[in-house]
Amino acid sequence: METLLTILPIILVVLAALYFIWKVHSRKKNKIKKEIMKSGSKGESKVQSVLRTLEKSNSRYRVYHNIKLGPDPLHTNEYDTVVVGPGGILHIETKNYGGERGGIIDIDSNDNWILHKKNGYSKIITNPIGQVGSHEYRLKGFLNKRVGVKNLPMQGIIVLSCDNITVRYNKKANKDVPIINRHELVDFIKDYNHKKVILYPRTIKRICKRIEQMNSMAKAKAN
């Protein structure tokens, strides 16, 4: 009993120290998470601004931001941007790597992405191509089950919203998914016609109607 009374203050001090360390780490982690979300939102706003030229009333294109799509409301992905037009459907993943200052992204032969910031700091970042592939899978399921069409031209794109970012590829790196700057995006969309297929206005209207229905159902389920 005497031994227990002797070590009890030590145990309490250790527990208090561990709680303090956990609290500091938790706050730091939450702060970083908020900064990442804020940076991502800024990047998406920049891309949305560029795409406003396609959102005019007489445009042949329909543009959707932050929508959920999938074969059913319980199995959806959230998309930064989806554009439906005469050339097909493009789903866009926006990345604000480098923030406002920019830097260089090296993509090596194993498809690892290494971001070199202008302050000299380098780190490995998540390769977003896997995310784009998941989006494409869900989008195909949506078109097949909800729209009743297969093999429509579609393309995933990674758009870098920072003006001062440069991408350097290894010769063996995967280039199936285009990685472009936001200022190149509108021209890319207008020039896109991968399978030489033109979607008629009634087909575009039908696809858009289903997109809006699925997005509403998925968000209602989430709430």
ABEGO torsion letter per residue (X at the ends): XAAAAAAAAAAAAAAAAAAAAAAAAAAAAAAAAAAAAAAAAAAAAAAAAAAAAAABAABABBBBBGBBBEABAABBBBBABBBBBAAEBBBBBBBABGEAAEEBBBBBAAGBBBBBBAAGBBBBBBBAAAAAAAAAAAAAAAAAAAAGBBGBBBBBBBBBABAABBBBBBAABBAABBBBBAAAAAAAAAABBAAGBBBBAAAAAAAAAAAAAAAAAAAAAAX
